[in-house]
Every structure is written in C-alpha cells, then in structure tokens.
Amino acid sequence: MDIIDESPPPEGYLTIQLPASSRDTNIFGDVNGGWLSAQMVLAAETRAAQIAKGRIATVSIGTMEFVSPVLVGTLLSFYTEVVETGNSSIRIKVDVWGQCSDGREFRKISETETVQVAIDLNGHIRALPENC
C-alpha cells in the first residue's frame, strides 16, 4: 500500500470521528497502534451492524500499515466502504485519516479490510437481510 500525503480525498462513509488522547499512547508518547487497530475494527463493526440490522462478529482483519506516528490531539476520521456482501458476510474497507490539531494537515494514516458475519442471539451465523 502506498500512502502519501498527496493521497486522494477519503472515500466511503464517515463512521467514527474522535481525537487521539494521551490515555491512548505508548511509552514514547505516540498513539498506540493497537488502540488505532481496535478503533478501525470498531468502525467496521459499526457499519456492518447497520447493514446486518443486528448482531455481527468479526472473523477476519487484513494487514494494516501505519504510515507515521499519530500524535495526541490528532482528529481521526474512520471511513468505511462495503467491498462485498455474501449470504451472511460483509467485507468492509476501513480508511483512517488524521487532521493535525492545528488543522493544517489532513492525511491518510492507515487502511485495512475486515470481514464480519451476521449472527443471531445465540451466536449462530444467520443470513443478511435482503436488499442490503
């Protein structure tokens, strides 16, 4: 994946937007990659649950490349786009963009694809609603 500051503007549905805070940092003061990964999965799960109209489970997370450290105060925007739907599964691309706290720079931070499946109240796989 080539991610550079001149990336085209984000595509997809703005699913989550939140600032990176000091409680989310590693020992060096940069935002922890594990925390960022968890937010990416949360964005995909949020979008998948809307489409599935109910409970879902994450079954796959693709590779993630973190282009640069994310600093405290960066406003992170998580964009989701449905890549493919199956009988019970939804493949979603997640792009993360960050805007520096001074508002001067808006750049792509990371991306991944995830797969979620619709499940019922007992945790069994179920079909997606029609026309999703």
C-alpha positions as CSV (number, residue, x, y, z in Angstrom):
1,M,0.0,0.0,0.0
2,D,1.4,3.4,-1.0
3,I,0.1,6.1,1.3
4,I,1.5,9.5,0.9
5,D,0.4,13.0,1.9
6,E,-0.9,13.6,-1.6
7,S,-3.4,10.8,-1.4
8,P,-6.8,11.4,-3.0
9,P,-9.5,12.6,-0.6
10,P,-11.2,9.9,1.6
11,E,-14.0,7.8,0.1
12,G,-16.7,6.0,1.9
13,Y,-19.0,6.7,4.8
14,L,-17.6,8.6,7.8
15,T,-18.4,6.1,10.5
16,I,-16.4,7.3,13.5
17,Q,-14.5,10.5,14.3
18,L,-12.6,11.1,17.5
19,P,-9.4,12.8,18.8
20,A,-6.4,10.8,19.8
21,S,-5.9,11.4,23.5
22,S,-3.0,11.0,25.9
23,R,-4.5,7.9,27.5
24,D,-4.1,6.1,24.1
25,T,-0.3,6.5,23.9
26,N,2.6,4.1,24.1
27,I,5.7,4.6,26.2
28,F,7.1,7.1,23.7
29,G,4.0,9.4,23.7
30,D,2.7,8.4,20.3
31,V,-0.7,6.9,19.9
32,N,-0.5,3.1,20.3
33,G,-1.0,1.1,17.1
34,G,-3.1,-1.5,19.0
35,W,-5.5,1.2,20.1
36,L,-5.8,2.5,16.5
37,S,-6.4,-1.0,15.2
38,A,-9.2,-1.5,17.7
39,Q,-10.9,1.7,16.5
40,M,-10.6,0.5,12.9
41,V,-12.3,-2.7,13.8
42,L,-15.0,-0.8,15.8
43,A,-15.7,1.3,12.7
44,A,-16.1,-1.8,10.5
45,E,-18.3,-3.5,13.1
46,T,-20.5,-0.4,13.4
47,R,-21.1,-0.2,9.7
48,A,-21.6,-4.0,9.4
49,A,-24.2,-4.0,12.3
50,Q,-26.1,-1.2,10.5
51,I,-26.2,-3.3,7.3
52,A,-26.9,-6.6,9.0
53,K,-29.6,-4.9,11.1
54,G,-28.3,-6.7,14.2
55,R,-25.5,-8.6,15.8
56,I,-22.3,-9.3,13.9
57,A,-18.9,-10.9,14.7
58,T,-15.5,-10.0,13.2
59,V,-14.0,-13.1,11.5
60,S,-11.1,-11.5,9.6
61,I,-8.8,-8.5,9.8
62,G,-6.5,-7.7,7.0
63,T,-3.0,-6.3,7.2
64,M,-2.5,-2.8,8.5
65,E,0.3,-0.4,7.6
66,F,0.8,2.6,9.8
67,V,2.5,5.3,7.8
68,S,3.6,7.6,10.5
69,P,3.1,8.1,14.3
70,V,-0.2,9.6,15.3
71,L,0.2,12.4,17.8
72,V,-2.0,13.3,20.7
73,G,-4.7,15.7,19.6
74,T,-4.9,14.4,16.0
75,L,-8.6,14.2,14.9
76,L,-9.0,10.7,13.5
77,S,-11.7,10.0,10.9
78,F,-12.6,6.4,10.1
79,Y,-14.2,5.9,6.7
80,T,-15.9,2.6,5.8
81,E,-16.9,1.2,2.4
82,V,-18.7,-2.0,1.7
83,V,-16.5,-4.0,-0.7
84,E,-18.6,-7.2,-0.9
85,T,-21.6,-8.9,0.7
86,G,-22.3,-12.6,0.8
87,N,-25.1,-14.6,2.2
88,S,-24.1,-13.9,5.8
89,S,-20.8,-11.9,5.5
90,I,-19.8,-8.3,4.8
91,R,-16.3,-7.3,3.7
92,I,-15.6,-3.7,4.6
93,K,-12.6,-1.5,3.8
94,V,-11.6,1.0,6.5
95,D,-9.5,4.1,5.8
96,V,-8.2,6.2,8.7
97,W,-7.4,9.9,8.1
98,G,-6.0,12.3,10.5
99,Q,-6.1,16.0,10.9
100,C,-3.4,17.7,13.0
101,S,-4.6,19.6,16.0
102,D,-3.7,22.9,14.2
103,G,-5.9,22.0,11.3
104,R,-3.1,22.4,8.7
105,E,-2.6,18.8,7.6
106,F,-5.2,16.1,6.6
107,R,-3.6,12.9,5.6
108,K,-4.2,9.2,5.3
109,I,-2.9,7.2,8.4
110,S,-3.8,3.6,7.7
111,E,-6.2,1.2,5.9
112,T,-7.4,-2.4,6.2
113,E,-10.2,-4.7,5.2
114,T,-12.3,-6.7,7.6
115,V,-14.9,-9.4,7.3
116,Q,-17.9,-9.6,9.6
117,V,-20.7,-12.2,9.7
118,A,-24.2,-11.7,10.8
119,I,-25.1,-13.8,13.9
120,D,-28.3,-14.4,15.8
121,L,-28.8,-14.0,19.6
122,N,-27.3,-17.4,20.2
123,G,-24.1,-16.6,18.2
124,H,-25.0,-18.7,15.2
125,I,-24.4,-17.4,11.7
126,R,-27.6,-16.0,10.0
127,A,-28.4,-14.6,6.6
128,L,-28.1,-10.9,5.9
129,P,-31.4,-9.1,5.3
130,E,-32.4,-8.9,1.7
131,N,-31.5,-5.7,-0.2
132,C,-28.6,-4.8,2.0
